Amino acid sequence: MPAAGPPPPRKRPPPQTAPEAEAAPERASRTLLRQLRPAIVLTLALTLLLGIVYPLLTTVVAQGLFPSQANGSLVYQNGKPVASRLIGQY
């Protein structure tokens, strides 16, 4: 196996002319926006889905299937909740 020597030198790109130099920042900002947009949209979508839709859906299902467990085991006195039977407060 031949000994590996240093890699060949990289070729430098030719210097930019005036129109190309002005277009470079514009291209960079477009690239940045193209990368940021999906990240922002996904963050908003997941926040909506997991922060609002899922908790509401879970609450609705729990209230529908297990109403007494979902509401807790509250102890009422004079029509006001004062304790919870499950955590031994009565």
MDAnalysis code that builds the backbone (N, CA, C; Angstrom):
import MDAnalysis as mda
import numpy as np

u = mda.Universe.empty(270, n_residues=90, atom_resindex=np.repeat(np.arange(90), 3), trajectory=True)
u.add_TopologyAttr("name", ["N", "CA", "C"] * 90)
u.add_TopologyAttr("resid", np.arange(1, 91))
u.add_TopologyAttr("resname", ["MET", "PRO", "ALA", "ALA", "GLY", "PRO", "PRO", "PRO", "PRO", "ARG", "LYS", "ARG", "PRO", "PRO", "PRO", "GLN", "THR", "ALA", "PRO", "GLU", "ALA", "GLU", "ALA", "ALA", "PRO", "GLU", "ARG", "ALA", "SER", "ARG", "THR", "LEU", "LEU", "ARG", "GLN", "LEU", "ARG", "PRO", "ALA", "ILE", "VAL", "LEU", "THR", "LEU", "ALA", "LEU", "THR", "LEU", "LEU", "LEU", "GLY", "ILE", "VAL", "TYR", "PRO", "LEU", "LEU", "THR", "THR", "VAL", "VAL", "ALA", "GLN", "GLY", "LEU", "PHE", "PRO", "SER", "GLN", "ALA", "ASN", "GLY", "SER", "LEU", "VAL", "TYR", "GLN", "ASN", "GLY", "LYS", "PRO", "VAL", "ALA", "SER", "ARG", "LEU", "ILE", "GLY", "GLN", "TYR"])
u.atoms.positions = np.array([
    [0.854, -1.167, 0.000],
    [0.000, 0.000, 0.000],
    [0.905, 1.237, 0.000],
    [0.730, 2.145, -0.950],
    [1.585, 3.331, -0.998],
    [1.258, 4.264, 0.167],
    [2.258, 4.968, 0.607],
    [2.091, 5.912, 1.718],
    [1.227, 7.078, 1.254],
    [0.333, 7.454, 2.111],
    [-0.570, 8.560, 1.756],
    [0.160, 9.875, 1.988],
    [0.201, 10.665, 0.980],
    [0.836, 11.966, 1.100],
    [-0.190, 13.030, 1.467],
    [0.225, 14.238, 1.531],
    [-0.725, 15.311, 1.858],
    [-1.742, 15.457, 0.728],
    [-2.945, 15.875, 1.068],
    [-3.956, 16.023, 0.031],
    [-3.567, 17.143, -0.933],
    [-4.061, 17.055, -2.162],
    [-3.719, 18.101, -3.126],
    [-4.309, 19.442, -2.658],
    [-3.650, 20.526, -2.966],
    [-4.159, 21.831, -2.516],
    [-5.510, 22.130, -3.176],
    [-6.352, 22.796, -2.416],
    [-7.669, 23.163, -2.941],
    [-7.537, 24.330, -3.887],
    [-8.379, 24.298, -4.893],
    [-8.398, 25.427, -5.816],
    [-9.259, 26.521, -5.221],
    [-8.784, 27.704, -5.250],
    [-9.546, 28.835, -4.736],
    [-10.521, 29.301, -5.801],
    [-11.729, 29.684, -5.369],
    [-12.672, 30.201, -6.358],
    [-12.180, 31.536, -6.890],
    [-12.536, 31.858, -8.103],
    [-12.088, 33.140, -8.652],
    [-12.720, 34.285, -7.859],
    [-12.048, 35.409, -7.785],
    [-12.600, 36.538, -7.041],
    [-13.928, 36.964, -7.656],
    [-14.833, 37.412, -6.784],
    [-16.158, 37.791, -7.251],
    [-16.124, 39.170, -7.889],
    [-16.929, 39.284, -8.916],
    [-17.066, 40.601, -9.531],
    [-18.140, 41.370, -8.768],
    [-18.349, 42.605, -9.081],
    [-19.281, 43.458, -8.343],
    [-20.703, 42.892, -8.297],
    [-21.335, 42.482, -9.404],
    [-22.698, 41.944, -9.305],
    [-22.766, 40.660, -8.490],
    [-21.757, 39.790, -8.623],
    [-21.749, 38.550, -7.849],
    [-21.565, 38.836, -6.369],
    [-20.749, 39.815, -6.031],
    [-20.508, 40.165, -4.631],
    [-21.774, 40.709, -3.988],
    [-22.587, 41.437, -4.748],
    [-23.835, 41.971, -4.203],
    [-24.885, 40.877, -4.069],
    [-24.852, 39.882, -4.921],
    [-25.842, 38.810, -4.892],
    [-25.574, 37.812, -3.771],
    [-24.340, 37.701, -3.309],
    [-23.992, 36.714, -2.290],
    [-24.777, 36.914, -0.990],
    [-24.868, 38.122, -0.416],
    [-25.667, 38.270, 0.815],
    [-27.147, 37.978, 0.591],
    [-27.656, 38.319, -0.587],
    [-29.064, 38.051, -0.888],
    [-29.317, 36.546, -0.941],
    [-28.391, 35.816, -1.556],
    [-28.505, 34.363, -1.616],
    [-28.422, 33.761, -0.218],
    [-27.545, 34.305, 0.604],
    [-27.386, 33.791, 1.963],
    [-28.654, 34.008, 2.774],
    [-29.291, 35.167, 2.612],
    [-30.523, 35.422, 3.376],
    [-31.653, 34.531, 2.883],
    [-31.721, 34.277, 1.572],
    [-32.736, 33.363, 1.043],
    [-32.520, 31.949, 1.562],
    [-31.257, 31.536, 1.620],
    [-30.937, 30.208, 2.132],
    [-31.322, 30.110, 3.603],
    [-31.037, 31.151, 4.365],
    [-31.384, 31.155, 5.782],
    [-32.896, 31.077, 5.962],
    [-33.648, 31.853, 5.201],
    [-35.107, 31.817, 5.297],
    [-35.655, 30.461, 4.861],
    [-35.051, 29.869, 3.846],
    [-35.489, 28.558, 3.371],
    [-35.273, 27.494, 4.444],
    [-34.244, 27.666, 5.272],
    [-33.985, 26.707, 6.337],
    [-34.807, 27.011, 7.588],
    [-35.050, 28.267, 7.874],
    [-35.788, 28.637, 9.081],
    [-37.289, 28.395, 8.948],
    [-37.845, 28.584, 7.784],
    [-39.296, 28.472, 7.606],
    [-39.839, 27.115, 8.038],
    [-39.274, 25.996, 7.595],
    [-39.804, 24.704, 8.057],
    [-39.652, 24.518, 9.567],
    [-38.585, 25.021, 10.131],
    [-38.382, 24.886, 11.572],
    [-39.448, 25.664, 12.342],
    [-39.759, 26.857, 11.897],
    [-40.774, 27.675, 12.567],
    [-42.156, 27.060, 12.395],
    [-42.468, 26.611, 11.186],
    [-43.778, 26.003, 10.928],
    [-43.943, 24.733, 11.754],
    [-42.920, 23.914, 11.816],
    [-42.998, 22.676, 12.590],
    [-43.129, 22.965, 14.080],
    [-42.416, 23.955, 14.581],
    [-42.528, 24.331, 15.988],
    [-43.940, 24.787, 16.313],
    [-44.524, 25.627, 15.480],
    [-45.887, 26.092, 15.712],
    [-46.891, 24.945, 15.606],
    [-46.721, 24.074, 14.624],
    [-47.644, 22.951, 14.445],
    [-47.584, 21.995, 15.634],
    [-46.395, 21.666, 16.096],
    [-46.271, 20.754, 17.234],
    [-46.768, 21.395, 18.526],
    [-46.550, 22.708, 18.674],
    [-47.068, 23.402, 19.849],
    [-48.582, 23.355, 19.862],
    [-49.194, 23.605, 18.729],
    [-50.648, 23.553, 18.626],
    [-51.156, 22.135, 18.889],
    [-50.525, 21.157, 18.269],
    [-50.969, 19.777, 18.399],
    [-50.769, 19.236, 19.813],
    [-49.557, 19.375, 20.338],
    [-49.232, 18.758, 21.620],
    [-49.560, 19.640, 22.819],
    [-49.707, 20.926, 22.611],
    [-49.992, 21.820, 23.720],
    [-51.457, 22.144, 23.871],
    [-52.244, 21.981, 22.815],
    [-53.663, 22.344, 22.885],
    [-54.555, 21.160, 22.503],
    [-54.350, 20.603, 21.325],
    [-55.239, 19.552, 20.821],
    [-55.162, 18.290, 21.673],
    [-53.970, 17.799, 21.959],
    [-53.834, 16.548, 22.720],
    [-54.404, 16.674, 24.138],
    [-54.080, 17.732, 24.911],
    [-54.686, 17.839, 26.243],
    [-56.218, 17.939, 26.200],
    [-56.768, 18.682, 25.243],
    [-58.223, 18.781, 25.137],
    [-58.838, 17.427, 24.787],
    [-58.243, 16.722, 23.854],
    [-58.748, 15.410, 23.458],
    [-58.682, 14.429, 24.629],
    [-57.595, 14.446, 25.370],
    [-57.444, 13.572, 26.533],
    [-58.502, 13.884, 27.580],
    [-58.757, 15.155, 27.827],
    [-59.765, 15.563, 28.801],
    [-61.155, 15.115, 28.373],
    [-61.478, 15.304, 27.106],
    [-62.798, 14.906, 26.602],
    [-62.989, 13.395, 26.720],
    [-61.988, 12.625, 26.346],
    [-62.091, 11.160, 26.430],
    [-62.214, 10.732, 27.886],
    [-61.418, 11.305, 28.774],
    [-61.471, 10.941, 30.191],
    [-62.828, 11.281, 30.794],
    [-63.357, 12.455, 30.486],
    [-64.667, 12.840, 31.007],
    [-65.760, 11.928, 30.466],
    [-65.635, 11.520, 29.221],
    [-66.647, 10.658, 28.619],
    [-66.620, 9.239, 29.137],
    [-65.432, 8.671, 29.299],
    [-65.324, 7.269, 29.709],
    [-65.295, 7.073, 31.223],
    [-64.655, 7.975, 31.942],
    [-64.481, 7.828, 33.386],
    [-64.817, 9.142, 34.107],
    [-66.071, 9.555, 34.120],
    [-66.393, 10.868, 34.672],
    [-66.067, 11.019, 36.157],
    [-66.341, 10.004, 36.972],
    [-66.068, 10.166, 38.406],
    [-64.566, 10.197, 38.694],
    [-63.787, 9.383, 37.984],
    [-62.342, 9.391, 38.199],
    [-61.717, 10.675, 37.645],
    [-62.227, 11.158, 36.525],
    [-61.656, 12.362, 35.919],
    [-61.930, 13.596, 36.767],
    [-63.056, 13.603, 37.458],
    [-63.389, 14.753, 38.295],
    [-62.754, 14.666, 39.670],
    [-62.187, 13.541, 40.034],
    [-61.547, 13.395, 41.337],
    [-62.532, 12.932, 42.378],
    [-62.031, 12.718, 43.566],
    [-62.873, 12.241, 44.670],
    [-63.018, 13.368, 45.680],
    [-63.640, 14.434, 45.275],
    [-63.758, 15.598, 46.133],
    [-64.805, 15.378, 47.220],
    [-64.502, 15.914, 48.393],
    [-65.431, 15.871, 49.514],
    [-66.037, 17.261, 49.617],
    [-67.375, 17.312, 49.593],
    [-68.074, 18.603, 49.630],
    [-68.641, 18.848, 51.023],
    [-68.569, 20.102, 51.420],
    [-69.184, 20.510, 52.681],
    [-69.900, 21.830, 52.424],
    [-71.184, 21.861, 52.665],
    [-72.016, 23.028, 52.383],
    [-71.952, 23.418, 50.901],
    [-71.850, 22.432, 50.034],
    [-71.842, 22.690, 48.599],
    [-70.504, 23.139, 48.040],
    [-69.468, 23.186, 48.877],
    [-68.144, 23.611, 48.411],
    [-67.155, 22.457, 48.576],
    [-66.283, 22.260, 47.592],
    [-65.272, 21.207, 47.753],
    [-64.248, 21.623, 48.813],
    [-64.015, 20.739, 49.777],
    [-63.093, 21.071, 50.870],
    [-61.917, 20.109, 50.982],
    [-62.010, 18.920, 50.398],
    [-60.927, 17.943, 50.539],
    [-61.014, 16.922, 49.409],
    [-60.065, 16.007, 49.418],
    [-60.064, 14.911, 48.457],
    [-59.970, 13.603, 49.221],
    [-60.871, 12.684, 48.877],
    [-60.908, 11.391, 49.551],
    [-59.670, 10.574, 49.200],
    [-59.163, 10.670, 47.985],
    [-58.041, 9.840, 47.549],
    [-56.732, 10.174, 48.255],
    [-56.544, 11.399, 48.663],
    [-55.269, 11.732, 49.314],
    [-55.443, 11.897, 50.827],
    [-56.563, 11.378, 51.351],
    [-56.754, 11.311, 52.795],
    [-56.899, 12.645, 53.479],
    [-57.581, 13.577, 52.848],
    [-57.734, 14.879, 53.466],
    [-59.029, 15.013, 54.261],
    [-59.892, 14.045, 54.259],
    [-61.181, 14.189, 54.930],
    [-61.080, 13.815, 56.383],
])
